[in-house]
Amino acid sequence: MAAEPNEPKNRYRRYLEVVTGSLEDKRRYRRYKTRISQLPPDYRTAAEAMERYLLHLGLTDGADMTMYEDLADLFERSAIDETPIRDLFGEDPVEFVEAFVANYPAGQWRNRERNRLTSAIKRAAGEEPAGEDRTE
Amino acid sequence: MGKLVTEMLKGTLEGIVLAILSGRPAYGYEITAWLRDQGFSDIAEGTIYALLVRIEQRGLVDVEKVPSEKGPPRKVYSLNAQGREYLEEFWTTWSFLAGRLEQLREGGK
């Protein structure tokens, strides 16, 4: 790549990413998927079940690539150390998964509803003039 | 370990892990192993991992990646100044709580 046309490339890339989403994120996500696909079958099944739960419940917006990378780190390490799946997840898989996902930005609708509740209670408690509905 | 202890541990696990790390740096697996040795056998390895991610994000620990014979490098966690401060606060809160609970128990007799 040439040294000088750095700026035009960035602009082009900016336009492109408006349409496609971040290319870097896509690359990171694909890398995550590859790492998961290379796990031993039981670990792969568990990791995929976990991703499904996270995304379908809207616990996360799925845009935080760090989350996927942390997840892949954990499963790769566990597979190599031969940590039994049950030891990894504990008696209640939901508890672990929720503790895990709480570390990353929440999904959009979850955030919206949290803010809605917080401001509704604020108004109901008389701490804010009525009529304002901040949902962001 | 019963259900009760698991519930009670939830709020204190962070302090416990920081206290372990105040002794010496450790990686996730060592921490879980130590907890199991001490009889906390119900703690999921994943839960500890999630906790370590959290205290790292909050800047309570320093992380060093140490190459491992097999697989990805291990993350070794050590308590930093901010973590020590937080741990102090944890112990203060703990003493308060334990004191009040003890009072309740005495009072109930």
gemmi code that builds the backbone of each chain (N, CA, C; Angstrom):
import gemmi

chains = {
    "A": [
        ("MET", (0.824, -1.202, 0.000), (0.000, 0.000, 0.000), (0.860, 1.255, 0.000)),
        ("ALA", (0.482, 2.224, -0.815), (1.249, 3.468, -0.911), (1.155, 4.242, 0.403)),
        ("ALA", (2.174, 5.088, 0.590), (2.230, 5.801, 1.859), (1.276, 6.992, 1.884)),
        ("GLU", (1.232, 7.700, 0.742), (0.506, 8.971, 0.735), (-1.023, 8.812, 0.731)),
        ("PRO", (-1.611, 7.945, -0.115), (-3.088, 7.967, -0.222), (-3.789, 7.352, 0.979)),
        ("ASN", (-3.209, 7.590, 2.119), (-3.786, 7.074, 3.353), (-5.176, 7.647, 3.600)),
        ("GLU", (-5.273, 8.944, 3.360), (-6.519, 9.639, 3.669), (-7.677, 9.185, 2.776)),
        ("PRO", (-7.497, 9.187, 1.429), (-8.596, 8.738, 0.568), (-9.045, 7.315, 0.883)),
        ("LYS", (-8.052, 6.452, 1.192), (-8.404, 5.066, 1.488), (-9.306, 5.016, 2.712)),
        ("ASN", (-8.927, 5.806, 3.704), (-9.745, 5.836, 4.918), (-11.166, 6.307, 4.629)),
        ("ARG", (-11.242, 7.312, 3.739), (-12.566, 7.838, 3.442), (-13.396, 6.773, 2.727)),
        ("TYR", (-12.746, 6.116, 1.762), (-13.425, 5.050, 1.031), (-13.889, 3.979, 2.009)),
        ("ARG", (-12.969, 3.622, 2.883), (-13.247, 2.577, 3.866), (-14.405, 2.993, 4.783)),
        ("ARG", (-14.415, 4.283, 5.122), (-15.504, 4.768, 5.980), (-16.853, 4.573, 5.310)),
        ("TYR", (-16.899, 4.948, 4.016), (-18.167, 4.785, 3.290), (-18.555, 3.316, 3.233)),
        ("LEU", (-17.566, 2.518, 2.922), (-17.816, 1.088, 2.774), (-18.355, 0.506, 4.081)),
        ("GLU", (-17.753, 0.929, 5.188), (-18.134, 0.331, 6.469), (-19.505, 0.781, 6.951)),
        ("VAL", (-19.966, 1.909, 6.410), (-21.341, 2.307, 6.698), (-22.279, 1.209, 6.201)),
        ("VAL", (-21.915, 0.663, 5.048), (-22.756, -0.373, 4.441), (-22.509, -1.741, 5.073)),
        ("THR", (-21.238, -2.080, 5.286), (-20.922, -3.458, 5.644), (-20.703, -3.674, 7.140)),
        ("GLY", (-20.594, -2.616, 7.904), (-20.154, -2.778, 9.292), (-18.638, -2.833, 9.301)),
        ("SER", (-18.050, -2.789, 10.487), (-16.598, -2.732, 10.574), (-15.949, -3.985, 9.991)),
        ("LEU", (-15.019, -3.748, 9.059), (-14.337, -4.892, 8.441), (-13.433, -5.591, 9.440)),
        ("GLU", (-12.795, -4.788, 10.281), (-11.912, -5.357, 11.289), (-12.702, -6.271, 12.221)),
        ("ASP", (-13.901, -5.835, 12.618), (-14.753, -6.662, 13.475), (-15.127, -7.963, 12.788)),
        ("LYS", (-15.399, -7.863, 11.511), (-15.760, -9.072, 10.763), (-14.606, -10.062, 10.767)),
        ("ARG", (-13.411, -9.498, 10.588), (-12.236, -10.365, 10.588), (-12.071, -11.035, 11.950)),
        ("ARG", (-12.243, -10.251, 12.987), (-12.088, -10.799, 14.337), (-13.151, -11.850, 14.614)),
        ("TYR", (-14.350, -11.600, 14.139), (-15.427, -12.562, 14.372), (-15.147, -13.875, 13.636)),
        ("ARG", (-14.654, -13.744, 12.396), (-14.325, -14.961, 11.638), (-13.225, -15.746, 12.339)),
        ("ARG", (-12.249, -15.024, 12.886), (-11.150, -15.683, 13.591), (-11.694, -16.445, 14.808)),
        ("TYR", (-12.622, -15.801, 15.497), (-13.267, -16.449, 16.649), (-13.972, -17.732, 16.214)),
        ("LYS", (-14.742, -17.614, 15.117), (-15.481, -18.778, 14.623), (-14.538, -19.929, 14.287)),
        ("THR", (-13.407, -19.603, 13.676), (-12.431, -20.627, 13.326), (-11.885, -21.289, 14.586)),
        ("ARG", (-11.560, -20.469, 15.566), (-11.020, -21.026, 16.819), (-12.022, -21.981, 17.457)),
        ("ILE", (-13.294, -21.584, 17.463), (-14.324, -22.433, 18.061), (-14.468, -23.734, 17.274)),
        ("SER", (-14.385, -23.626, 15.937), (-14.595, -24.823, 15.112), (-13.466, -25.828, 15.300)),
        ("GLN", (-12.325, -25.363, 15.828), (-11.194, -26.275, 16.010), (-11.158, -26.922, 17.398)),
        ("LEU", (-12.123, -26.593, 18.216), (-12.165, -27.184, 19.565), (-12.601, -28.648, 19.481)),
        ("PRO", (-12.257, -29.449, 20.505), (-12.819, -30.802, 20.571), (-14.360, -30.705, 20.613)),
        ("PRO", (-15.052, -31.709, 20.056), (-16.511, -31.626, 19.864), (-17.308, -31.149, 21.086)),
        ("ASP", (-17.024, -31.697, 22.280), (-17.821, -31.319, 23.452), (-17.666, -29.837, 23.795)),
        ("TYR", (-16.441, -29.363, 23.693), (-16.175, -27.955, 24.004), (-16.815, -27.051, 22.957)),
        ("ARG", (-16.775, -27.551, 21.706), (-17.385, -26.770, 20.624), (-18.882, -26.642, 20.857)),
        ("THR", (-19.512, -27.777, 21.174), (-20.957, -27.769, 21.435), (-21.297, -26.779, 22.543)),
        ("ALA", (-20.517, -26.822, 23.612), (-20.784, -25.948, 24.753), (-20.604, -24.478, 24.363)),
        ("ALA", (-19.544, -24.185, 23.620), (-19.272, -22.797, 23.222), (-20.371, -22.275, 22.315)),
        ("GLU", (-20.833, -23.133, 21.402), (-21.880, -22.698, 20.474), (-23.203, -22.483, 21.198)),
        ("ALA", (-23.485, -23.354, 22.164), (-24.711, -23.195, 22.957), (-24.673, -21.880, 23.712)),
        ("MET", (-23.488, -21.552, 24.201), (-23.334, -20.328, 24.971), (-23.525, -19.107, 24.077)),
        ("GLU", (-22.937, -19.127, 22.897), (-23.080, -17.989, 21.987), (-24.544, -17.801, 21.601)),
        ("ARG", (-25.213, -18.903, 21.340), (-26.620, -18.829, 20.974), (-27.438, -18.157, 22.074)),
        ("TYR", (-27.200, -18.594, 23.300), (-27.935, -18.037, 24.442), (-27.689, -16.531, 24.562)),
        ("LEU", (-26.426, -16.145, 24.445), (-26.057, -14.729, 24.584), (-26.765, -13.858, 23.553)),
        ("LEU", (-26.776, -14.345, 22.320), (-27.325, -13.522, 21.249), (-28.846, -13.525, 21.242)),
        ("HIS", (-29.425, -14.705, 21.455), (-30.885, -14.801, 21.336), (-31.607, -14.106, 22.469)),
        ("LEU", (-30.988, -14.045, 23.619), (-31.655, -13.376, 24.729), (-31.385, -11.878, 24.721)),
        ("GLY", (-30.611, -11.430, 23.754), (-30.320, -10.000, 23.680), (-29.490, -9.520, 24.853)),
        ("LEU", (-28.733, -10.425, 25.458), (-27.905, -10.039, 26.601), (-26.754, -9.156, 26.158)),
        ("THR", (-26.422, -9.285, 24.890), (-25.332, -8.503, 24.338), (-25.714, -8.133, 22.917)),
        ("ASP", (-25.126, -7.050, 22.408), (-25.455, -6.704, 21.022), (-24.607, -7.507, 20.040)),
        ("GLY", (-23.709, -8.319, 20.583), (-22.915, -9.186, 19.712), (-21.859, -8.425, 18.927)),
        ("ALA", (-21.688, -7.149, 19.242), (-20.750, -6.335, 18.479), (-19.411, -6.218, 19.195)),
        ("ASP", (-19.344, -6.725, 20.407), (-18.112, -6.595, 21.171), (-17.206, -7.781, 20.893)),
        ("MET", (-16.207, -7.548, 20.045), (-15.348, -8.653, 19.639), (-14.478, -9.156, 20.783)),
        ("THR", (-14.187, -8.270, 21.736), (-13.401, -8.700, 22.893), (-14.102, -9.848, 23.599)),
        ("MET", (-15.435, -9.765, 23.658), (-16.198, -10.816, 24.326), (-15.950, -12.173, 23.656)),
        ("TYR", (-16.030, -12.175, 22.317), (-15.814, -13.439, 21.612), (-14.394, -13.948, 21.842)),
        ("GLU", (-13.446, -13.023, 21.853), (-12.061, -13.450, 22.018), (-11.817, -14.006, 23.424)),
        ("ASP", (-12.407, -13.359, 24.414), (-12.287, -13.876, 25.783), (-12.900, -15.270, 25.885)),
        ("LEU", (-14.011, -15.432, 25.177), (-14.708, -16.718, 25.181), (-13.837, -17.809, 24.552)),
        ("ALA", (-13.252, -17.475, 23.401), (-12.394, -18.442, 22.713), (-11.173, -18.772, 23.581)),
        ("ASP", (-10.588, -17.763, 24.234), (-9.449, -17.994, 25.139), (-9.826, -19.023, 26.200)),
        ("LEU", (-10.984, -18.789, 26.811), (-11.433, -19.669, 27.902), (-11.614, -21.106, 27.415)),
        ("PHE", (-12.288, -21.266, 26.279), (-12.565, -22.622, 25.810), (-11.315, -23.338, 25.312)),
        ("GLU", (-10.439, -22.618, 24.655), (-9.194, -23.248, 24.195), (-8.365, -23.722, 25.387)),
        ("ARG", (-8.253, -22.823, 26.370), (-7.487, -23.153, 27.567), (-8.079, -24.377, 28.263)),
        ("SER", (-9.411, -24.379, 28.395), (-10.082, -25.479, 29.091), (-9.908, -26.796, 28.352)),
        ("ALA", (-9.983, -26.729, 27.017), (-9.829, -27.946, 26.222), (-8.428, -28.511, 26.407)),
        ("ILE", (-7.432, -27.631, 26.407), (-6.053, -28.090, 26.543), (-5.787, -28.621, 27.959)),
        ("ASP", (-6.327, -27.928, 28.951), (-6.161, -28.391, 30.336), (-7.079, -29.571, 30.659)),
        ("GLU", (-7.945, -29.908, 29.708), (-8.937, -30.978, 29.896), (-9.820, -30.731, 31.108)),
        ("THR", (-10.171, -29.480, 31.321), (-11.132, -29.149, 32.369), (-12.488, -29.738, 31.978)),
        ("PRO", (-13.071, -30.583, 32.844), (-14.378, -31.146, 32.487), (-15.397, -30.030, 32.239)),
        ("ILE", (-16.268, -30.238, 31.266), (-17.271, -29.223, 30.915), (-18.072, -28.818, 32.158)),
        ("ARG", (-18.389, -29.793, 32.999), (-19.194, -29.484, 34.180), (-18.445, -28.578, 35.153)),
        ("ASP", (-17.132, -28.787, 35.252), (-16.330, -27.919, 36.135), (-16.269, -26.500, 35.580)),
        ("LEU", (-16.264, -26.438, 34.265), (-16.196, -25.136, 33.610), (-17.490, -24.352, 33.824)),
        ("PHE", (-18.616, -25.027, 33.644), (-19.915, -24.354, 33.709), (-20.539, -24.361, 35.099)),
        ("GLY", (-20.118, -25.289, 35.943), (-20.729, -25.398, 37.257), (-22.115, -26.018, 37.170)),
        ("GLU", (-22.782, -26.087, 38.320), (-24.095, -26.718, 38.389), (-25.125, -25.963, 37.559)),
        ("ASP", (-24.985, -24.647, 37.550), (-25.972, -23.826, 36.855), (-25.309, -23.011, 35.746)),
        ("PRO", (-25.368, -23.537, 34.518), (-24.700, -22.870, 33.397), (-25.178, -21.429, 33.214)),
        ("VAL", (-26.468, -21.187, 33.488), (-27.031, -19.845, 33.287), (-26.292, -18.814, 34.150)),
        ("GLU", (-26.004, -19.233, 35.376), (-25.339, -18.320, 36.301), (-23.973, -17.883, 35.767)),
        ("PHE", (-23.200, -18.865, 35.326), (-21.886, -18.543, 34.778), (-22.006, -17.646, 33.549)),
        ("VAL", (-22.906, -18.009, 32.632), (-23.022, -17.255, 31.392), (-23.446, -15.808, 31.666)),
        ("GLU", (-24.344, -15.619, 32.617), (-24.790, -14.260, 32.922), (-23.668, -13.451, 33.579)),
        ("ALA", (-22.881, -14.107, 34.431), (-21.747, -13.421, 35.051), (-20.732, -13.021, 33.987)),
        ("PHE", (-20.568, -13.897, 33.019), (-19.623, -13.634, 31.943), (-20.063, -12.433, 31.096)),
        ("VAL", (-21.318, -12.470, 30.668), (-21.793, -11.451, 29.716), (-21.930, -10.077, 30.379)),
        ("ALA", (-22.068, -10.066, 31.694), (-22.212, -8.793, 32.404), (-20.973, -7.908, 32.253)),
        ("ASN", (-19.874, -8.501, 31.795), (-18.634, -7.743, 31.628), (-18.600, -6.902, 30.355)),
        ("TYR", (-19.562, -7.120, 29.471), (-19.500, -6.475, 28.162), (-20.735, -5.604, 27.943)),
        ("PRO", (-20.654, -4.693, 26.978), (-21.801, -3.803, 26.748), (-23.074, -4.607, 26.500)),
        ("ALA", (-24.145, -4.185, 27.147), (-25.396, -4.923, 27.018), (-25.996, -4.696, 25.645)),
        ("GLY", (-26.882, -5.585, 25.243), (-27.587, -5.441, 23.978), (-28.432, -4.179, 23.998)),
        ("GLN", (-28.741, -3.687, 22.800), (-29.427, -2.399, 22.707), (-30.771, -2.362, 23.403)),
        ("TRP", (-31.596, -3.369, 23.143), (-32.928, -3.292, 23.758), (-32.850, -3.453, 25.253)),
        ("ARG", (-31.885, -4.220, 25.706), (-31.726, -4.401, 27.144), (-31.346, -3.077, 27.811)),
        ("ASN", (-30.405, -2.370, 27.169), (-30.002, -1.065, 27.669), (-31.160, -0.083, 27.664)),
        ("ARG", (-31.920, -0.100, 26.560), (-33.033, 0.827, 26.419), (-34.042, 0.606, 27.539)),
        ("GLU", (-34.357, -0.665, 27.789), (-35.351, -0.980, 28.819), (-34.814, -0.659, 30.218)),
        ("ARG", (-33.545, -0.854, 30.435), (-32.950, -0.509, 31.731), (-33.084, 0.987, 31.983)),
        ("ASN", (-32.739, 1.777, 30.941), (-32.822, 3.228, 31.083), (-34.257, 3.670, 31.278)),
        ("ARG", (-35.165, 3.004, 30.574), (-36.576, 3.362, 30.679), (-37.064, 3.133, 32.111)),
        ("LEU", (-36.695, 1.984, 32.668), (-37.087, 1.676, 34.052), (-36.497, 2.705, 35.019)),
        ("THR", (-35.189, 2.968, 34.855), (-34.520, 3.904, 35.756), (-35.189, 5.282, 35.720)),
        ("SER", (-35.508, 5.777, 34.523), (-36.084, 7.123, 34.483), (-37.548, 7.121, 34.909)),
        ("ALA", (-38.269, 6.014, 34.666), (-39.659, 5.933, 35.134), (-39.700, 6.006, 36.657)),
        ("ILE", (-38.779, 5.280, 37.309), (-38.755, 5.275, 38.773), (-38.339, 6.655, 39.293)),
        ("LYS", (-37.422, 7.281, 38.568), (-36.979, 8.619, 38.939), (-38.165, 9.582, 38.935)),
        ("ARG", (-38.966, 9.503, 37.879), (-40.149, 10.378, 37.800), (-41.141, 10.017, 38.893)),
        ("ALA", (-41.377, 8.712, 39.058), (-42.352, 8.269, 40.057), (-41.913, 8.684, 41.457)),
        ("ALA", (-40.602, 8.738, 41.664), (-40.084, 9.125, 42.973), (-40.044, 10.639, 43.131)),
        ("GLY", (-40.485, 11.334, 42.091), (-40.572, 12.787, 42.146), (-39.225, 13.473, 42.047)),
        ("GLU", (-38.241, 12.774, 41.445), (-36.904, 13.376, 41.356), (-36.676, 14.067, 40.012)),
        ("GLU", (-37.657, 13.959, 39.138), (-37.487, 14.516, 37.804), (-38.859, 14.947, 37.312)),
        ("PRO", (-38.942, 16.125, 36.642), (-40.254, 16.556, 36.158), (-40.848, 15.530, 35.186)),
        ("ALA", (-42.140, 15.333, 35.277), (-42.795, 14.343, 34.422), (-42.730, 14.769, 32.965)),
        ("GLY", (-42.950, 13.843, 32.099), (-43.046, 14.170, 30.682), (-41.780, 13.865, 29.902)),
        ("GLU", (-40.647, 13.911, 30.599), (-39.423, 13.581, 29.875), (-39.287, 12.072, 29.784)),
        ("ASP", (-39.098, 11.636, 28.582), (-38.908, 10.199, 28.419), (-37.573, 9.955, 27.746)),
        ("ARG", (-36.574, 9.813, 28.592), (-35.264, 9.561, 28.012), (-35.078, 8.074, 27.823)),
        ("THR", (-34.928, 7.684, 26.605), (-34.805, 6.253, 26.357), (-33.399, 5.882, 25.901)),
        ("GLU", (-32.554, 6.872, 25.750), (-31.203, 6.493, 25.301), (-30.252, 6.264, 26.457)),
    ],
    "B": [
        ("MET", (-20.552, -28.891, 49.465), (-20.970, -27.509, 49.679), (-22.425, -27.353, 49.277)),
        ("GLY", (-23.178, -26.782, 50.146), (-24.600, -26.639, 49.866), (-24.914, -25.414, 49.045)),
        ("LYS", (-26.183, -25.261, 48.777), (-26.664, -24.136, 47.992), (-26.424, -22.814, 48.740)),
        ("LEU", (-26.587, -22.882, 50.050), (-26.486, -21.667, 50.863), (-25.112, -21.018, 50.742)),
        ("VAL", (-24.096, -21.856, 50.836), (-22.745, -21.288, 50.796), (-22.462, -20.677, 49.426)),
        ("THR", (-23.012, -21.310, 48.372), (-22.837, -20.770, 47.026), (-23.455, -19.376, 46.942)),
        ("GLU", (-24.653, -19.252, 47.487), (-25.325, -17.950, 47.482), (-24.516, -16.915, 48.255)),
        ("MET", (-24.031, -17.324, 49.423), (-23.297, -16.391, 50.266), (-21.970, -15.973, 49.646)),
        ("LEU", (-21.397, -16.901, 48.886), (-20.094, -16.619, 48.280), (-20.161, -15.576, 47.177)),
        ("LYS", (-21.340, -15.485, 46.551), (-21.452, -14.636, 45.367), (-20.920, -13.225, 45.598)),
        ("GLY", (-21.312, -12.646, 46.714), (-20.907, -11.270, 46.972), (-19.475, -11.122, 47.467)),
        ("THR", (-18.867, -12.225, 47.841), (-17.541, -12.124, 48.454), (-16.423, -12.707, 47.580)),
        ("LEU", (-16.849, -13.372, 46.501), (-15.872, -14.074, 45.674), (-14.787, -13.135, 45.137)),
        ("GLU", (-15.219, -11.944, 44.766), (-14.267, -10.977, 44.235), (-13.177, -10.670, 45.271)),
        ("GLY", (-13.607, -10.420, 46.510), (-12.661, -10.159, 47.584), (-11.756, -11.354, 47.833)),
        ("ILE", (-12.344, -12.546, 47.779), (-11.559, -13.766, 48.004), (-10.459, -13.885, 46.954)),
        ("VAL", (-10.824, -13.667, 45.708), (-9.841, -13.792, 44.623), (-8.754, -12.719, 44.763)),
        ("LEU", (-9.150, -11.502, 45.083), (-8.148, -10.440, 45.277), (-7.221, -10.790, 46.438)),
        ("ALA", (-7.793, -11.369, 47.481), (-6.976, -11.752, 48.640), (-5.971, -12.838, 48.253)),
        ("ILE", (-6.421, -13.802, 47.430), (-5.499, -14.842, 46.962), (-4.361, -14.202, 46.178)),
        ("LEU", (-4.729, -13.252, 45.305), (-3.721, -12.607, 44.455), (-2.805, -11.670, 45.236)),
        ("SER", (-3.239, -11.261, 46.426), (-2.363, -10.386, 47.209), (-1.185, -11.179, 47.758)),
        ("GLY", (-1.369, -12.503, 47.871), (-0.268, -13.365, 48.313), (0.777, -13.530, 47.233)),
        ("ARG", (0.285, -13.863, 46.040), (1.215, -14.033, 44.918), (0.433, -14.049, 43.612)),
        ("PRO", (1.095, -13.718, 42.498), (0.411, -13.757, 41.211), (-0.047, -15.178, 40.894)),
        ("ALA", (-1.125, -15.315, 40.151), (-1.615, -16.649, 39.807), (-2.403, -16.581, 38.512)),
        ("TYR", (-2.569, -17.711, 37.854), (-3.462, -17.736, 36.703), (-4.767, -18.420, 37.105)),
        ("GLY", (-5.751, -18.288, 36.236), (-7.118, -18.700, 36.563), (-7.234, -20.091, 37.153)),
        ("TYR", (-6.586, -21.030, 36.490), (-6.711, -22.418, 36.913), (-6.182, -22.625, 38.330)),
        ("GLU", (-5.072, -21.947, 38.654), (-4.495, -22.071, 40.002), (-5.455, -21.563, 41.064)),
        ("ILE", (-6.160, -20.478, 40.712), (-7.104, -19.895, 41.662), (-8.257, -20.856, 41.939)),
        ("THR", (-8.808, -21.420, 40.855), (-9.892, -22.401, 41.038), (-9.411, -23.595, 41.840)),
        ("ALA", (-8.200, -24.076, 41.515), (-7.656, -25.237, 42.217), (-7.524, -24.945, 43.714)),
        ("TRP", (-7.041, -23.743, 44.027), (-6.881, -23.362, 45.426), (-8.241, -23.350, 46.134)),
        ("LEU", (-9.229, -22.765, 45.476), (-10.570, -22.691, 46.066), (-11.140, -24.091, 46.311)),
        ("ARG", (-10.895, -24.973, 45.347), (-11.385, -26.342, 45.506), (-10.703, -27.035, 46.680)),
        ("ASP", (-9.401, -26.819, 46.789), (-8.640, -27.380, 47.918), (-9.217, -26.920, 49.250)),
        ("GLN", (-9.687, -25.678, 49.262), (-10.217, -25.116, 50.505), (-11.662, -25.531, 50.754)),
        ("GLY", (-12.185, -26.359, 49.861), (-13.535, -26.879, 50.066), (-14.627, -26.141, 49.309)),
        ("PHE", (-14.264, -25.107, 48.548), (-15.267, -24.419, 47.727), (-15.409, -25.162, 46.401)),
        ("SER", (-15.935, -26.367, 46.471), (-15.864, -27.225, 45.291), (-16.915, -26.897, 44.242)),
        ("ASP", (-17.909, -26.092, 44.601), (-18.995, -25.833, 43.651), (-18.745, -24.660, 42.716)),
        ("ILE", (-17.626, -24.001, 42.893), (-17.398, -22.810, 42.082), (-16.982, -23.204, 40.674)),
        ("ALA", (-17.727, -22.695, 39.707), (-17.425, -23.024, 38.321), (-16.167, -22.289, 37.885)),
        ("GLU", (-15.338, -22.992, 37.145), (-14.129, -22.388, 36.592), (-14.483, -21.166, 35.748)),
        ("GLY", (-15.580, -21.283, 35.014), (-16.031, -20.178, 34.163), (-16.365, -18.942, 34.978)),
        ("THR", (-16.943, -19.148, 36.141), (-17.302, -18.024, 37.005), (-16.053, -17.271, 37.445)),
        ("ILE", (-15.009, -18.021, 37.773), (-13.744, -17.392, 38.149), (-13.160, -16.630, 36.965)),
        ("TYR", (-13.266, -17.234, 35.795), (-12.743, -16.574, 34.602), (-13.470, -15.248, 34.360)),
        ("ALA", (-14.801, -15.281, 34.467), (-15.599, -14.068, 34.268), (-15.191, -12.994, 35.278)),
        ("LEU", (-14.945, -13.445, 36.492), (-14.536, -12.515, 37.549), (-13.160, -11.896, 37.244)),
        ("LEU", (-12.259, -12.719, 36.731), (-10.929, -12.218, 36.398), (-10.991, -11.205, 35.256)),
        ("VAL", (-11.862, -11.485, 34.280), (-12.055, -10.530, 33.191), (-12.532, -9.193, 33.771)),
        ("ARG", (-13.451, -9.294, 34.727), (-14.025, -8.077, 35.310), (-12.989, -7.257, 36.090)),
        ("ILE", (-12.231, -7.938, 36.951), (-11.267, -7.160, 37.745), (-10.128, -6.623, 36.872)),
        ("GLU", (-9.892, -7.307, 35.747), (-8.909, -6.768, 34.804), (-9.453, -5.496, 34.150)),
        ("GLN", (-10.710, -5.549, 33.713), (-11.332, -4.370, 33.090), (-11.365, -3.192, 34.051)),
        ("ARG", (-11.548, -3.483, 35.327), (-11.645, -2.400, 36.298), (-10.282, -1.935, 36.805)),
        ("GLY", (-9.243, -2.536, 36.278), (-7.894, -2.068, 36.579), (-7.393, -2.431, 37.973)),
        ("LEU", (-7.920, -3.521, 38.534), (-7.489, -3.925, 39.874), (-6.291, -4.872, 39.836)),
        ("VAL", (-6.050, -5.429, 38.657), (-4.931, -6.367, 38.520), (-4.092, -6.023, 37.293)),
        ("ASP", (-2.842, -6.427, 37.345), (-1.997, -6.368, 36.154), (-1.949, -7.761, 35.559)),
        ("VAL", (-1.874, -7.817, 34.246), (-1.909, -9.109, 33.578), (-0.649, -9.300, 32.757)),
        ("GLU", (-0.058, -10.471, 32.924), (1.110, -10.794, 32.124), (0.822, -12.083, 31.379)),
        ("LYS", (1.104, -12.064, 30.080), (0.875, -13.288, 29.307), (2.138, -14.131, 29.324)),
        ("VAL", (2.002, -15.332, 29.840), (3.152, -16.214, 29.961), (2.969, -17.383, 29.000)),
        ("PRO", (3.974, -17.599, 28.127), (3.854, -18.695, 27.160), (3.631, -20.024, 27.884)),
        ("SER", (2.806, -20.887, 27.290), (2.578, -22.183, 27.923), (3.024, -23.277, 26.963)),
        ("GLU", (3.369, -24.435, 27.528), (3.884, -25.543, 26.710), (2.917, -25.853, 25.578)),
        ("LYS", (1.614, -25.844, 25.948), (0.592, -26.171, 24.951), (-0.422, -25.049, 24.903)),
        ("GLY", (-0.872, -24.730, 23.705), (-1.975, -23.798, 23.566), (-1.612, -22.342, 23.768)),
        ("PRO", (-2.653, -21.504, 23.889), (-2.437, -20.057, 24.011), (-1.709, -19.723, 25.307)),
        ("PRO", (-1.052, -18.551, 25.347), (-0.354, -18.165, 26.577), (-1.322, -18.046, 27.746)),
        ("ARG", (-0.820, -18.329, 28.942), (-1.650, -18.169, 30.140), (-1.570, -16.738, 30.611)),
        ("LYS", (-2.692, -16.252, 31.114), (-2.694, -14.914, 31.685), (-2.428, -15.031, 33.172)),
        ("VAL", (-1.344, -14.394, 33.609), (-1.033, -14.409, 35.030), (-1.448, -13.070, 35.629)),
        ("TYR", (-2.255, -13.141, 36.674), (-2.816, -11.940, 37.279), (-2.064, -11.590, 38.547)),
        ("SER", (-1.758, -10.288, 38.710), (-1.191, -9.860, 39.993), (-1.897, -8.585, 40.452)),
        ("LEU", (-2.026, -8.480, 41.752), (-2.727, -7.346, 42.337), (-1.881, -6.085, 42.168)),
        ("ASN", (-2.470, -4.988, 41.704), (-1.728, -3.730, 41.618), (-2.183, -2.789, 42.746)),
        ("ALA", (-1.668, -1.553, 42.718), (-1.953, -0.620, 43.821), (-3.458, -0.392, 43.984)),
        ("GLN", (-4.135, -0.212, 42.852), (-5.579, 0.025, 42.898), (-6.316, -1.182, 43.483)),
        ("GLY", (-5.824, -2.359, 43.126), (-6.416, -3.586, 43.632), (-6.228, -3.718, 45.142)),
        ("ARG", (-5.038, -3.321, 45.602), (-4.766, -3.390, 47.043), (-5.689, -2.459, 47.808)),
        ("GLU", (-5.896, -1.287, 47.243), (-6.789, -0.315, 47.856), (-8.197, -0.904, 47.951)),
        ("TYR", (-8.611, -1.516, 46.853), (-9.944, -2.105, 46.802), (-10.076, -3.248, 47.817)),
        ("LEU", (-9.005, -4.028, 47.934), (-9.008, -5.146, 48.872), (-9.133, -4.652, 50.311)),
        ("GLU", (-8.433, -3.544, 50.621), (-8.554, -2.924, 51.949), (-10.021, -2.596, 52.255)),
        ("GLU", (-10.651, -1.991, 51.250), (-12.056, -1.596, 51.383), (-12.937, -2.828, 51.599)),
        ("PHE", (-12.604, -3.880, 50.863), (-13.350, -5.127, 51.013), (-13.258, -5.642, 52.447)),
        ("TRP", (-12.037, -5.645, 53.012), (-11.857, -6.164, 54.380), (-12.599, -5.301, 55.407)),
        ("THR", (-12.570, -3.991, 55.191), (-13.291, -3.096, 56.092), (-14.783, -3.425, 56.076)),
        ("THR", (-15.319, -3.564, 54.864), (-16.735, -3.884, 54.720), (-17.046, -5.244, 55.323)),
        ("TRP", (-16.122, -6.169, 55.091), (-16.312, -7.516, 55.617), (-16.379, -7.508, 57.154)),
        ("SER", (-15.451, -6.763, 57.771), (-15.425, -6.694, 59.237), (-16.726, -6.115, 59.764)),
        ("PHE", (-17.198, -5.075, 59.090), (-18.461, -4.460, 59.480), (-19.586, -5.491, 59.433)),
        ("LEU", (-19.671, -6.187, 58.295), (-20.738, -7.160, 58.088), (-20.653, -8.304, 59.099)),
        ("ALA", (-19.447, -8.847, 59.259), (-19.255, -9.969, 60.177), (-19.602, -9.548, 61.603)),
        ("GLY", (-19.202, -8.322, 61.971), (-19.498, -7.803, 63.308), (-20.992, -7.708, 63.555)),
        ("ARG", (-21.703, -7.136, 62.579), (-23.149, -6.977, 62.720), (-23.858, -8.327, 62.800)),
        ("LEU", (-23.391, -9.263, 61.975), (-24.010, -10.589, 61.978), (-23.793, -11.280, 63.318)),
        ("GLU", (-22.584, -11.100, 63.854), (-22.266, -11.700, 65.147), (-23.176, -11.123, 66.240)),
        ("GLN", (-23.398, -9.807, 66.165), (-24.302, -9.150, 67.094), (-25.695, -9.750, 67.019)),
        ("LEU", (-26.145, -9.959, 65.770), (-27.478, -10.538, 65.559), (-27.570, -11.908, 66.199)),
        ("ARG", (-26.503, -12.699, 66.018), (-26.500, -14.049, 66.550), (-26.533, -14.017, 68.087)),
        ("GLU", (-25.703, -13.141, 68.660), (-25.684, -13.008, 70.131), (-27.058, -12.591, 70.635)),
        ("GLY", (-27.631, -11.604, 69.917), (-28.933, -11.078, 70.314), (-30.035, -12.110, 70.236)),
        ("GLY", (-29.860, -13.052, 69.314), (-30.910, -14.060, 69.081), (-30.888, -15.171, 70.120)),
        ("LYS", (-29.845, -15.191, 70.950), (-29.734, -16.279, 71.911), (-30.596, -16.066, 73.152)),
    ],
}
model = gemmi.Model(1)
for chain_id, residues in chains.items():
    chain = gemmi.Chain(chain_id)
    for i, (resn, *xyz) in enumerate(residues, 1):
        res = gemmi.Residue()
        res.name, res.seqid = resn, gemmi.SeqId(i, " ")
        for name, pos in zip(("N", "CA", "C"), xyz):
            atom = gemmi.Atom()
            atom.name, atom.element = name, gemmi.Element(name[0])
            atom.pos, atom.b_iso = gemmi.Position(*pos), 0.0
            res.add_atom(atom)
        chain.add_residue(res)
    model.add_chain(chain)
structure = gemmi.Structure()
structure.add_model(model)
structure.setup_entities()
